[in-house]
Amino acid sequence: MDRFLLSLTAFLGLLGIVAGALGAHPPEGWFTDAEDLAAWNQAALFQLLHVLAILAIAGIPTRNLGRRRSVALLFLGGILLFSGSIYGLVLGGPSWLGPVTPVGGILFLGGWAVLTWLLARGPGRGALN
């Protein structure tokens, strides 16, 4: 996996920890209700889980970086669109962010589906090797 993608993933991990800390200790007036706080924490959780997934994928030895990178990019897109749109909505961003959230969720699902397919193919069949 290339250095830029791993650096971006590490940075998103850092931001995920910051988001989680802000959810646990929010500045006064940040969250208008418990629903906003729950959404914020869910976004941070999904962000951190997918950062870890990308880092795990990066550790899989392979000669075909394209397959591994495609899963990582789906997860990154999911982080940016799913978690990013929720953060934006909770902080009072524009309402058009609402329909963006499910697109990020679909990217998460797509990444897991592609990873499942690649791993199920097994060695020697063009999977992740």
C-alpha positions as CSV (number, residue, x, y, z in Angstrom):
1,M,0.0,0.0,0.0
2,D,1.4,3.4,-0.8
3,R,2.7,5.8,1.8
4,F,0.1,8.5,1.0
5,L,-2.8,6.1,1.6
6,L,-1.3,4.9,4.9
7,S,-0.5,8.4,6.0
8,L,-4.1,9.5,5.3
9,T,-5.4,6.5,7.2
10,A,-3.2,7.3,10.2
11,F,-4.4,10.9,10.1
12,L,-8.0,9.7,10.0
13,G,-7.2,7.5,13.0
14,L,-5.9,10.5,14.9
15,L,-9.1,12.5,14.0
16,G,-11.2,9.5,15.0
17,I,-9.6,9.6,18.5
18,V,-10.2,13.3,18.7
19,A,-13.8,12.8,17.6
20,G,-14.3,10.1,20.2
21,A,-12.8,12.3,22.9
22,L,-15.1,15.2,21.9
23,G,-18.0,12.8,22.2
24,A,-17.0,11.7,25.6
25,H,-16.2,15.2,26.8
26,P,-18.1,17.6,24.6
27,P,-17.5,21.4,24.9
28,E,-20.6,23.0,26.4
29,G,-23.3,23.6,23.9
30,W,-21.9,21.3,21.2
31,F,-24.6,18.8,21.2
32,T,-28.2,19.9,21.3
33,D,-29.6,16.6,22.3
34,A,-28.8,13.0,23.2
35,E,-29.5,11.9,19.6
36,D,-26.8,14.2,18.2
37,L,-24.3,12.8,20.7
38,A,-25.2,9.2,19.8
39,A,-24.8,10.0,16.1
40,W,-21.5,11.6,16.7
41,N,-20.2,8.7,18.7
42,Q,-21.4,6.2,16.1
43,A,-19.6,8.1,13.4
44,A,-16.4,8.1,15.5
45,L,-16.7,4.4,16.1
46,F,-17.2,3.5,12.4
47,Q,-14.3,5.8,11.5
48,L,-11.9,4.1,14.0
49,L,-13.1,0.5,13.0
50,H,-12.5,1.2,9.4
51,V,-9.1,2.8,10.0
52,L,-8.1,-0.4,11.8
53,A,-9.5,-2.5,8.9
54,I,-7.4,-0.5,6.4
55,L,-4.3,-0.9,8.5
56,A,-4.9,-4.7,8.7
57,I,-5.4,-4.9,5.0
58,A,-2.2,-3.0,4.5
59,G,-0.4,-5.7,6.4
60,I,-1.5,-8.5,4.0
61,P,1.4,-9.5,1.9
62,T,0.5,-9.3,-1.8
63,R,2.0,-8.7,-5.2
64,N,-1.3,-7.1,-6.4
65,L,-1.6,-3.8,-4.6
66,G,-4.6,-2.8,-6.7
67,R,-7.0,-5.2,-5.1
68,R,-5.9,-4.3,-1.6
69,R,-6.0,-0.6,-2.5
70,S,-9.5,-0.9,-3.9
71,V,-10.9,-2.2,-0.6
72,A,-9.0,0.5,1.3
73,L,-10.3,3.2,-1.0
74,L,-13.9,2.0,-0.4
75,F,-13.4,2.2,3.3
76,L,-11.8,5.6,3.1
77,G,-14.7,6.9,1.0
78,G,-17.0,5.4,3.6
79,I,-15.2,7.2,6.4
80,L,-15.3,10.5,4.6
81,L,-18.9,10.3,3.5
82,F,-20.5,8.4,6.4
83,S,-18.6,9.8,9.4
84,G,-17.9,13.1,7.8
85,S,-21.5,13.8,6.9
86,I,-22.6,12.9,10.4
87,Y,-20.0,15.2,12.0
88,G,-21.1,18.0,9.7
89,L,-24.8,17.5,10.4
90,V,-24.3,17.4,14.1
91,L,-22.3,20.6,14.0
92,G,-25.0,22.4,12.0
93,G,-23.9,21.8,8.5
94,P,-26.2,22.0,5.5
95,S,-29.1,19.6,5.2
96,W,-27.8,18.2,1.9
97,L,-25.3,16.2,4.0
98,G,-28.2,14.0,5.2
99,P,-28.4,12.0,1.9
100,V,-24.6,11.7,1.8
101,T,-24.5,9.5,4.9
102,P,-26.1,6.4,3.4
103,V,-23.7,6.6,0.4
104,G,-20.8,6.3,2.9
105,G,-22.6,3.3,4.4
106,I,-22.9,1.7,1.0
107,L,-19.1,2.3,0.5
108,F,-18.4,0.5,3.8
109,L,-20.6,-2.4,2.7
110,G,-19.0,-2.5,-0.7
111,G,-15.5,-2.6,0.9
112,W,-16.5,-5.5,3.1
113,A,-18.2,-7.3,0.2
114,V,-15.1,-6.9,-2.1
115,L,-12.8,-8.0,0.8
116,T,-15.0,-11.1,1.4
117,W,-15.0,-12.0,-2.3
118,L,-11.2,-11.6,-2.6
119,L,-10.5,-13.6,0.6
120,A,-13.0,-16.4,-0.4
121,R,-11.2,-16.8,-3.8
122,G,-8.2,-18.1,-1.9
123,P,-4.5,-18.3,-2.9
124,G,-3.6,-18.9,-6.5
125,R,-6.9,-17.7,-7.8
126,G,-6.1,-14.0,-8.0
127,A,-7.4,-13.0,-4.6
128,L,-5.2,-10.8,-2.6
129,N,-2.0,-12.6,-3.5
